[in-house]
Amino acid sequence: MDLGIRGKRALVTASSKGLGRGSAMALAEAGVDLVLNARGAEALEATAAEIRAAHGVEVVTVAGDIVSEAGRAAVLEAALGQGRKIDILVTNAGGPPPGIWSDWSRDDFIRALDANMLTPIALMQACLPGMIARGWGRVVNITSQSVKAPIPQLGLSNAARTGLTGFVAGTARQVAGAGVCINNLLPGIHDTDRGTSLDAGQAAKEGITAAEVRARREKTLPTGRYGTAADFGATCAFLCSVHAAFMVGQNVLLDGGVGNQTL
């Protein structure tokens, strides 16, 4: 399927690995030029080189912490400075650590809100005016399945990502008439560093191996397997395409069917 976005320009954050990388790869395959950001310069440049070689699109890289004011300013300068444009925004950031209610201080919640709520909002506020002026734009926020069904040990993530979802619910309806579609993509467990980290943490807690944790978790998934970055990226690219023009403010689960619900 031709996604109709060849020649568009996208900003994808936290895109050197995992779901962000999968999203960047799929957008590049569709002919989209990219601005990529991640904290680790080496992994970021490796991803950029692979994308350029495979798809021949322009890739600009900005290493830095998107959650920090300085890092965000550098990314936005590369994305929007000197009259440049962003047609597609994919927001992504690592999730906060798991725990229980008594583990977390106010500072922990502030850090989670900064990373998983306030940073995506700041990026949208920077990119939306240009999209509105041009009459076309796509925003996909990578959040979590916990927005639909909160995960007890991920209280920090539950709180921050639900806050972002509330912001998007109103904003998406306010900009849709200008041809700008904002949606959220809610991953379940995927075969990424984040999935590996969660499995390792549970293994340490129970005194078993990470492989045993994964095998047990896979049995709970109707698909019988973890998702892949390629699975995720293809769905993200579709949400960024011309074919998603009637999807507004939706929370799209990509969880292998584990969330058994009608809404």
N, C-alpha and C positions, 0 to 999 in steps of 0.2 A: 504494500500500500504506500502510495506517495503521501507523505504527511503534509505536504504543501508549505513547508517552512524552510526550504533551501534558501540560503542567503540571509536568513535572520541571524541575530546575534544574541547569545545567551550568557548570563552570569550564573555559574553553578558553584556554590560554596561547599567547603569540606569535600572536595571532589578528587583527591588523589587516590582514595581507596574506597572500598565498600559501595554503598548505595549511591553516593554522590558520583563516584567514578563510573558506575554502571549507567547512571543518567547521562553523564557527559558523553560517554561512548555512544549511546543510542542517539543523542541529539546530533553528534558529529556524523554518524552514519546517514542521518536525514539531511545533511548538508548545512548544518548550523555552525557558524563561527562561535568561538567560545572565549570567555574569560573565566579562568579556573583559579580557585583559591584553596589553600590548605596551610596548616602550620609547618609541615615538614617539606622543606624545599626539594630535597633529593627525590622523594616519592612523587611530588608534584611535577617535577621536570620529567621524570620517567613516564608518567601518565601522559603528559603533553606530547612528548616525543612519539609515543605509541599512537596517539590519536592523529597527529599530523601525518605520520607514515601510512596509516591505514586509510584515512579519509580525505587528506589533502585540504582540510579546512584551516582557517587561521586560529591559532590558540595563543592567547595572552595569559601569562601566569603571574600571580601575586602571592608570594609566600607571606604568611602572617596570620595572627589570631583574629578572625572575623568578629569575635565577641568584644575585643578591645576597641576603643575609639580610634586609636592610631591605625590599627589593622584594617578596620572598616573604612576609614578615610582613604587609605591607600588603594583598597579594592575598588571603591566607588570612583576614585580618580581615574583608574585604568579603565573602568567600565563606562563612565559617563563624561569624563573630562574632555575639554577641547571639542565639544560638539558631538562626541560619540553617543551612540544609542544602545539601549538594551531592550530587545523585544520580548525576551523570555527570561524569567527569574526563577531559579530553583534554589530554595533555601534549605540548608542542611547544617546540622551541628551535632557533635557527639552528645550522647545522653548522659545525664548525671548518674552517680553511683547508686546501686541498690542499697537497701537497708530497711530499718523499721522506724516507726514514728519517733521513737526516743533518740535516734541517732542524729537528728538534723537540727541545726541551729538556724537562727534567722539568716546568718550569712550564707549558709548552704542553700536556703531558698532563694536568696537574692542572686547567687551565682547561677542557679538553675533557670530563674526567670530571665536573666541577662542572655544566657545562651540559647534557650529554647522558646522564648516568647519575645523579648524586647529587641533582640538582634534581627529576627525575621521581620518584625514590624518596621524597624528602622530601614531595612533594605527595601521593603515595599514602599515606604514613604518617599524614598529617594528615586525609585524607578517608575512608579505609577504615573507621575505627571507627564513624562515623555510618552509613555504608552497611550495615555488618554489623548494627548495632543495629536498623535499619529493615527488614532482610531483603531488600534490593534495591540494586543498584548496578552501574554500568558504568565501566570504565576503558579508554581506548584511548591507547596510547603511540605517537606518531608517531616512527618510527625511520628505517630506511633499507634499501634492497635489499642494502646491503653486509653486513647481518647474515647473509644467505644465501650471498652470493658477494662476499667482500671486494674492494674496489676499491683497487688498488695506491697510487694517489696520495692516497687518503683514509684514511691510516693512523690518524690521530687519531680520526676518526669510527668507523672499524672497531672500534677498541679500546673506546671509551666505549659505543657502542650495543650491542656484544656483551655487555658487562658488565651493562647494563640488562636485556637479554634473559635472562641467567642468573638475575637476581633475580626477574624476572616468572615464570619457569618454575616456581619453587618457590612463590612467593606466591600465584599464581593458583589453584593446587591447594589451598592452605590456606584460601582464603576462598570457594571455589565453593559449598560446602555452605550458606553463609549467603545465597545468592542474588546474589552479587557476581561478575561476570565481567570478567576482565582479559585483554585481548588487545593485540597490537602490530600496527600497520599500517605496511608497509614500502614507501615510495614509490621508484619509479625516477625517471627524468627527467620533470619537469613544467614547464609554461610559467609559471614563477614567477620572482621575483627571484633565488632560489638557482640555478635553471637558467640564467638569463641570466648570472649571475656566473661559473658554471663554464665556460660557453661562451666568455665573454670572456677568462677566464684561459688557456684552451687556445689561443684565437686569438692572444693575445699571445705565447705560447710558440712557436707555429709560424709566426708572421708572416703569418697569413691573417685573414680577417674572421670575426666571430662568426656571421654568416649562413652562411658556408661550413662552419663547425664544426657548426652546427645541422643543416644539410642532410645532412651526412655521418652525423651521429648518427641522424637520422630513418630513414636507410636501414637501420640495424641493428635497428630496432624492427619487430616483426611488424605492429603497428598502423599503421606509417608516419607516426606523428605523436607529439608530446609529449602527456602527460596534461594535464588541466586541473584547476584547483582545484575546479570543480564535480563532475568525475568523482570526485575524491578525497573531497570532502565527503559525497557520497551514500553511498559505501562506509563512511565513518566513522559516519554517522548510523545505518546498518543495524547496525553492530557495537554501537551504543549502544541498540538497540531491544529490545523484548520478544522479538523473533524470534531473537535471538542468545543465548538463555538456555542453550544447550547447547554454546556455543563457549567454551572455557576454555584460556588460555595459548597461543593460536595466533599464529603469525607470518604475517600475510596479505600476500602480495606484490601490489603494484599498480604494475607496471612495464611494461605494454604487451606482455608476453610475452617480454621479452628474456632472462629467466632460464629457460633450458631445462633443467629438473630435475624429478625426480619427488618430492622431499622438500623 
